[in-house]
Amino acid sequence: MKLKEAIDKRRSVRSFQEKKVPRKIIKELVKNAVKAPNAGNRQPWIFYCVDNKKKRDEISELLLTQFKRLWKQTRAKSKRSQKISNNFYTNLGGAKNLIFVYRKKVENEPKYIQPNDMISIACALENLMLCAVEEGLGTCWIGTFKGPKTEKKLGEILKVKKNEELIGSLVIGYPKKDNFPFNKKMKSLKDILRFI
């Protein structure tokens, strides 16, 4: 698959088959993820890959609670969007695999370190998502875990170290055939591109 084809095919998938992604494939995806550019070659990422059903169900329940809390604050969504989101958050679209990426915080780190680490991890996750497309997999980035109570509980479930901070989270799996991701309406170049 050519890179441009993977970029065109990558979508946020919210409906998955009842099938685990083999660990061998997850390892390959992470190997490619960490080839991403990263500031100062810090390689700030720590990947927590969940394929245990009990842990996954705990995390799903935690996420649904957080989603319901957040939904009350954002009433502007369409009914279709609400239905899709509610179905997804109820069981993470049936995905059997979750990936969380943390960064190790360093005591007295300069202020520029955290944003650079976040960008580096975002680059790694983009690598991972594009490689997942090539493997016939779908992913969905989830930002709903951000929030002190939710992050703390998630950290307890995953047994993360106290000096580790959540940066990104994905569900990953084999998309259902009838999966219809949200249509992306892209802004036009005239709205986003400036030549100087």
C-alpha positions in Angstrom: 0.0 0.0 0.0 1.3 3.5 -0.9 1.5 6.0 1.9 -1.0 8.3 0.3 -3.5 5.5 0.0 -3.1 4.7 3.8 -3.7 8.4 4.6 -6.8 8.5 2.4 -8.2 5.3 3.9 -7.5 6.1 7.6 -10.7 7.0 9.4 -11.9 6.9 13.0 -13.5 3.5 13.3 -16.2 3.0 15.9 -17.5 -0.5 15.1 -15.3 -3.6 15.3 -15.5 -7.3 14.8 -15.3 -9.7 17.8 -11.7 -10.5 17.0 -8.5 -9.7 18.9 -5.5 -8.2 17.1 -2.6 -10.7 17.6 0.2 -9.4 19.8 2.6 -10.1 17.0 0.9 -7.4 14.9 0.6 -5.0 17.9 4.4 -5.4 18.4 5.0 -4.6 14.7 2.8 -1.5 14.9 4.7 -0.2 17.9 8.0 -0.9 16.2 6.9 1.4 13.4 5.3 3.9 15.7 8.6 4.6 17.5 10.4 5.4 14.2 8.6 8.8 14.4 10.5 12.0 14.8 10.9 13.0 18.5 12.4 16.1 20.1 16.0 15.6 21.3 15.7 11.9 20.6 14.0 11.6 24.0 11.8 8.7 22.9 9.3 9.8 25.6 6.7 7.1 24.9 5.6 4.1 27.1 2.9 1.9 25.4 0.3 0.1 27.5 -1.5 -2.4 25.2 -4.6 -4.0 26.7 -6.0 -7.2 25.3 -7.3 -8.6 28.6 -11.1 -8.8 28.6 -11.6 -8.0 32.3 -9.3 -4.9 32.1 -10.9 -3.8 28.8 -14.4 -4.0 30.3 -13.3 -2.0 33.4 -11.8 0.6 31.1 -14.9 0.7 28.9 -17.1 1.2 32.0 -14.8 4.0 33.2 -14.9 5.7 29.7 -18.8 5.5 29.5 -19.1 7.3 32.9 -16.7 10.0 31.7 -18.5 10.3 28.4 -21.9 10.7 30.1 -20.4 13.5 32.3 -19.0 15.3 29.2 -22.1 14.8 27.1 -24.1 17.0 29.4 -21.7 19.8 28.8 -21.9 19.6 24.9 -25.5 19.7 23.9 -24.9 20.9 20.3 -24.3 17.4 18.8 -26.8 15.9 16.3 -29.0 13.0 17.3 -27.1 10.8 14.8 -23.8 11.8 16.4 -25.2 11.2 19.9 -26.4 7.7 18.9 -23.1 6.7 17.3 -21.1 8.0 20.2 -23.3 6.4 22.8 -23.1 3.0 21.1 -19.3 3.4 20.8 -18.7 4.4 24.4 -21.0 1.6 25.8 -18.5 -1.1 24.7 -15.7 0.8 22.7 -17.3 -0.3 19.5 -16.6 -4.0 20.4 -12.8 -3.4 20.0 -10.8 -6.0 21.8 -7.5 -4.1 21.9 -6.7 -0.7 23.5 -3.5 1.2 23.4 -2.5 3.9 25.8 0.6 6.0 25.5 2.2 7.6 28.5 5.3 9.8 28.9 7.6 9.7 31.8 7.7 13.0 33.6 11.1 14.2 34.8 11.5 16.1 38.0 12.2 19.8 37.5 12.0 19.4 33.7 12.2 22.6 31.6 8.8 24.0 30.5 9.4 23.1 26.8 9.8 19.4 27.5 6.2 18.4 28.0 4.8 20.0 24.8 7.7 18.6 22.7 7.0 15.1 24.2 3.3 15.4 23.4 4.1 16.3 19.8 6.5 13.4 19.6 3.9 10.9 20.9 1.3 12.3 18.5 3.7 11.6 15.6 4.3 8.1 16.9 0.5 7.4 17.1 0.0 8.7 13.6 2.7 6.2 12.4 0.9 3.5 14.3 -2.6 4.4 12.8 -1.3 4.5 9.2 0.5 1.2 9.6 -2.7 -0.2 11.1 -4.6 0.7 7.9 -2.0 -1.4 5.9 -2.8 -4.3 8.2 -6.6 -4.0 7.5 -7.1 -2.6 11.0 -9.2 0.4 12.2 -8.4 2.8 15.0 -10.1 5.6 16.9 -8.2 8.2 19.0 -10.0 8.8 22.3 -9.5 12.0 24.1 -12.2 11.4 26.7 -9.8 9.8 29.2 -8.3 13.2 29.9 -9.5 14.5 33.3 -8.0 14.0 36.7 -10.5 11.5 38.1 -10.6 9.4 35.0 -6.9 9.4 34.4 -6.2 8.5 38.0 -8.6 5.5 37.8 -7.2 4.4 34.5 -3.7 4.6 35.9 -4.8 2.3 38.7 -6.3 -0.2 36.3 -3.1 -0.2 34.1 -0.8 0.0 37.1 1.1 2.9 35.6 3.9 4.6 37.6 3.3 7.8 39.5 5.6 9.8 37.3 3.9 8.7 34.0 1.4 11.0 32.3 -1.3 9.9 29.8 -0.9 11.5 26.4 -2.9 9.5 23.9 -5.3 6.5 23.7 -6.6 4.4 20.9 -9.0 1.6 20.3 -7.8 -0.8 17.6 -9.3 -3.7 15.8 -10.8 -5.2 12.7 -13.5 -2.9 11.4 -17.0 -4.4 10.8 -18.0 -4.5 7.2 -21.0 -2.2 7.9 -18.8 0.3 9.7 -19.7 3.8 8.5 -17.3 6.4 10.0 -18.4 10.0 10.1 -18.0 11.7 6.8 -15.1 14.1 6.9 -15.9 17.5 5.5 -12.5 19.0 4.8 -11.8 22.7 4.9 -10.7 24.1 1.6 -7.0 25.0 1.0 -8.0 28.7 0.7 -9.1 28.6 4.3 -6.1 26.9 5.8 -3.1 27.6 3.5 -1.1 30.9 3.5 1.9 31.4 1.2 4.3 34.1 2.3 
